[in-house]
Every structure is written in structure tokens, then in C-alpha cells.
Amino acid sequence: MIIEIERSVNTITDFGHRLLASGAEIHRVEDTVERLALAAGFTAAEVYATPTGLFATLVSSAGPVYSRVRRIRRVEPNLARIAALNQLSREFSAEPDISVLEASLMQLSEKAGYGPFWTAAAGGLGSAAFAVIFAGSWKEMLLGAGIGFAAMLWMLWARQRQIPAFLACAAAAAAAAVLGTLGAHVLTASSDIAILAGVMVLVPGVAMTSSLRDLLSGELVSGVARAAEAATTAVAVAVGVAAVLGILGVLPW
């Protein structure tokens, strides 16, 4: 009996850990873990989540209290995984079976996502679209696509090597500025539009949106923390581009 309860506690907290690691908003994580715990037969559940940690206390019907702390060391925004986890939580609430939930989580973790090439290609396509939005011609569109592809490929490689996010974003932005400036001279295109379109893949849109949603939900700690994370990333991009443009601006062409 105790082993089964421990298994339920570990599975439920692992569920919340996966939600947080996928970039889900705090209110969703806390509410989902509490609902899973009550559906699993626990009489009470207290859950406190931050962008870097999950704290859960579950009270079993037999009386003992179980507490877990899960550290979130790395967040990779993945809306598809969040949607899949939400569907799993609904299915579990309708028909509680911890064995099925545990197997589904394992299957979800083993499910292969898009490879680095296709992910980078999607980034390049997005940058090309932004070049059109910024009133660029086919030259800026082509150059922006190449910059976005290279920037996204670098970010994927840096994430695997666990390079600090600030340094990775600054380096990607600096490379985008170099490629945009040199490419604009070759193609006689607008370097401003090409660089702007290329660095759009580095903009922390998910972090800013999650921060706003957390603040509106009353989650002040996580909202401010995610806003600071988004601001740090924006500063890194600005520093990388400004440094390169400042250096290239004094060179004779």
C-alpha cells in the first residue's frame, strides 16, 4: 500500500515537473497537480510552483503526509507537450489509473520531436515572414531566412552544450548582425531589415506571454521572475547586435 502511494506521489510530481520544464504557466501547473492528486485518492494537496521549482505536499486517505521538491534546471518551451500533458490530465481525472498515467508519461518522453534541421528551418521560415512584415524585398527575405536558420541552429547546439542563455543569445545576435551586414553588401539589400528579421527567432515571446499570464493570475513571484528572464534575453540580443554594429560602423567599406 505504501509503495503504491509513493508511486502515485512520484508520478504526479513528475507530471508537474514536465509541465514546468515545458514552459507552462504557474497557475496551470499548480491546478493540474492538485486535480491529479485528488483524482488519485489523496484527501488534500498543497502545491507551490515557481519557474525553477515545484513543491508539493499530498495527504493520503490513510493519514501520512508526503512531500516532494522538484528542481527545474532547464526550461524548453514546448506548447505541443503542454497540450499533450493537459489531455493526459483530463483522461486521468475521468478514469484514474496511476499505471496508465505513468506509462503515458514514459511514452511521451520517448516520443521524438522535430530534429534540429527542421527546427532551424522553421526558424528561418519565420524570419523570412518577418522580413515581409518589415516591408522587405525578396533579398531581405532570403537573407533573413538564412540568418534565422543559422541563429536557431546555434541556439539548439548551445542548449545541448548547456551554454548560459545570456551568452548564447548574445553570440547568436552578434552573428546575425555580422551575417546581415555582410550579406546586405553582397545582395545590395537593407541590412537593418535583414538583421531585425533574423533576430526575431531569439525574442522570448513565450516567456513574456507566460509572465503576463502569471501576473494576471496573481502569481507575482513567477510573473516577475519570467519577466526578468525575458528582459535578460532581450538585453543579450541588443548587446550582441549593438556590439557588432558598433565595430563594423568604424570599418571602411
C-alpha positions in Angstrom: 0.0 0.0 0.0 2.8 2.4 1.0 4.7 1.6 -2.2 1.7 2.3 -4.3 1.1 5.7 -2.6 4.8 6.6 -3.1 4.5 5.6 -6.8 1.4 7.9 -7.1 3.2 10.8 -5.4 6.3 10.4 -7.7 4.2 10.1 -10.8 2.1 13.2 -10.0 5.0 15.4 -9.1 6.8 14.2 -12.2 3.8 15.3 -14.2 4.1 18.8 -12.7 7.8 18.8 -13.3 7.3 18.1 -17.0 4.7 20.9 -17.3 7.1 23.4 -15.7 10.0 22.2 -17.9 7.8 22.8 -21.0 7.1 26.4 -20.1 3.6 26.1 -18.7 2.2 29.0 -16.7 2.3 28.6 -12.9 -1.4 28.6 -12.3 -1.9 25.7 -14.8 0.8 23.6 -13.1 -0.5 24.1 -9.6 -4.1 23.4 -10.6 -3.2 20.4 -12.6 -1.1 18.7 -9.9 -3.8 19.4 -7.3 -6.5 17.9 -9.6 -4.4 14.8 -10.3 -3.7 14.3 -6.6 -7.4 14.5 -5.7 -8.4 12.2 -8.5 -5.7 9.7 -7.4 -7.4 9.4 -3.9 -5.4 11.9 -1.8 -7.6 13.9 0.6 -5.7 17.2 0.2 -3.0 18.7 -1.9 -0.9 21.8 -1.4 1.2 22.8 -4.4 3.5 25.7 -4.8 5.4 26.2 -8.1 8.0 28.7 -9.3 9.8 28.8 -12.7 12.7 26.9 -11.1 11.0 24.6 -8.6 7.9 22.6 -7.6 6.9 22.0 -4.0 4.1 19.6 -3.4 2.5 18.2 -0.2 -0.1 15.4 -0.6 -2.2 14.0 2.2 -3.2 10.3 1.8 -6.5 8.9 2.9 -4.6 6.7 5.3 -3.2 9.7 7.1 0.5 10.1 6.2 1.7 13.2 4.5 4.0 13.1 1.5 6.1 16.0 0.4 8.3 16.3 -2.7 10.6 19.0 -4.1 11.5 19.0 -7.8 14.1 21.4 -9.1 13.6 22.8 -12.6 17.1 23.4 -14.0 16.2 23.8 -17.7 13.1 25.1 -19.4 12.4 24.3 -23.1 9.1 25.9 -24.2 7.1 23.2 -25.9 3.4 24.0 -26.5 2.7 20.7 -28.1 4.0 18.8 -25.0 1.9 21.1 -22.7 -1.2 20.3 -24.8 -0.5 16.5 -24.6 0.0 16.7 -20.8 -3.3 18.6 -20.5 -5.0 15.8 -22.4 -3.4 13.2 -20.2 -4.6 15.0 -17.0 -8.2 15.1 -18.4 -8.1 11.4 -19.2 -6.7 10.6 -15.7 -9.4 12.7 -14.0 -12.1 10.8 -15.9 -10.6 7.4 -15.3 -7.9 7.4 -12.5 -5.3 4.8 -13.1 -1.8 5.6 -12.0 -0.3 2.8 -14.0 -1.8 4.2 -17.2 -0.6 7.7 -16.3 2.9 6.5 -15.6 3.1 4.6 -18.9 1.7 7.6 -20.8 4.3 9.9 -19.3 7.1 7.5 -20.3 5.7 7.2 -23.8 5.5 10.9 -24.1 9.2 11.3 -23.0 10.3 8.8 -25.6 8.4 10.4 -28.4 10.8 12.0 -30.7 10.3 15.7 -31.6 11.4 17.6 -34.6 15.1 17.3 -35.5 17.5 20.2 -35.3 17.4 20.8 -39.1 13.6 21.1 -39.2 13.5 23.2 -36.1 16.1 25.6 -37.6 14.3 25.5 -40.9 11.1 26.6 -39.1 13.1 29.5 -37.6 14.4 30.5 -41.0 10.9 30.5 -42.4 9.7 32.6 -39.5 12.4 35.1 -40.1 11.6 35.3 -43.8 8.0 36.1 -42.8 9.1 38.9 -40.5 11.2 40.3 -43.4 8.0 40.6 -45.4 6.2 42.2 -42.4 9.0 44.7 -42.1 8.4 45.7 -45.8 11.5 43.9 -47.1 12.0 42.7 -50.7 12.9 39.1 -51.7 16.5 39.9 -51.0 15.9 40.8 -47.3 13.5 37.8 -47.1 16.2 35.4 -48.4 18.9 37.0 -46.2 16.6 37.0 -43.1 15.8 33.3 -43.7 19.4 32.4 -43.7 20.2 34.4 -40.6 17.2 32.9 -38.8 18.2 29.4 -39.8 21.8 29.9 -38.5 20.7 31.6 -35.3 18.3 28.8 -34.4 20.8 26.1 -35.3 23.3 27.8 -33.0 20.8 28.1 -30.1 20.0 24.4 -30.4 23.7 23.5 -30.3 24.3 25.9 -27.3 21.4 24.4 -25.4 22.8 20.9 -25.8 26.2 22.1 -24.6 24.5 23.9 -21.7 26.0 27.3 -22.6 24.4 30.0 -20.4 21.3 31.5 -22.2 22.6 35.1 -22.0 25.9 34.3 -23.7 24.2 32.1 -26.3 21.7 34.8 -27.2 24.4 37.5 -27.3 26.6 35.3 -29.6 23.6 34.5 -31.9 22.6 38.1 -32.1 26.2 39.1 -32.9 26.5 36.5 -35.6 23.1 37.7 -37.1 24.5 41.3 -37.2 27.7 40.1 -39.0 25.8 38.0 -41.5 23.2 40.7 -42.1 25.7 43.4 -42.7 28.0 41.3 -45.0 25.0 39.8 -46.8 23.4 43.1 -47.4 26.6 44.4 -49.1 26.7 41.3 -51.3 23.0 41.4 -52.3 22.6 45.2 -52.1 19.8 44.8 -49.6 18.8 46.5 -46.4 20.9 45.2 -43.5 18.5 46.7 -40.9 15.5 44.7 -42.2 17.6 41.5 -42.6 19.1 41.7 -39.1 15.7 42.6 -37.5 14.1 39.6 -39.2 16.9 37.3 -38.3 17.0 38.0 -34.6 13.2 37.7 -34.2 13.7 34.0 -33.6 15.6 35.0 -30.4 12.8 37.1 -29.0 11.4 35.4 -25.8 7.8 35.6 -26.8 6.7 32.6 -24.8 8.4 33.9 -21.6 6.8 37.3 -22.0 3.3 35.8 -22.5 3.7 33.4 -19.6 4.9 36.2 -17.4 1.8 38.3 -18.3 -0.5 35.4 -17.6 1.1 34.7 -14.3 0.8 38.3 -13.2 -2.8 38.4 -14.2 -3.4 35.2 -12.2 -1.9 36.7 -9.1 1.4 34.7 -9.3 3.6 37.7 -8.6 6.8 35.8 -7.9 6.8 33.7 -11.0 5.4 36.6 -13.1 8.3 38.9 -12.1 10.8 36.1 -12.5 9.8 35.3 -16.0 9.6 39.0 -16.9 13.2 39.3 -15.7 14.2 36.3 -17.8 12.6 37.8 -20.9 14.2 41.2 -20.2 17.6 39.5 -19.8 17.2 37.7 -23.1 16.2 41.0 -24.8 19.3 42.7 -23.4 21.5 39.9 -24.6 20.2 40.3 -28.1 20.6 44.1 -28.0 24.1 43.8 -26.7 25.1 41.3 -29.4 23.8 43.4 -32.3 25.0 46.7 -30.9 28.5 45.5 -30.3 28.9 44.2 -33.9 27.3 47.2 -35.5 29.5 49.5 -33.4 32.6 47.6 -34.6 31.5 47.4 -38.2 30.5 51.0 -38.2 34.0 52.2 -37.9 35.4 50.0 -40.6 35.9 51.4 -44.1 33.7 49.8 -46.8 
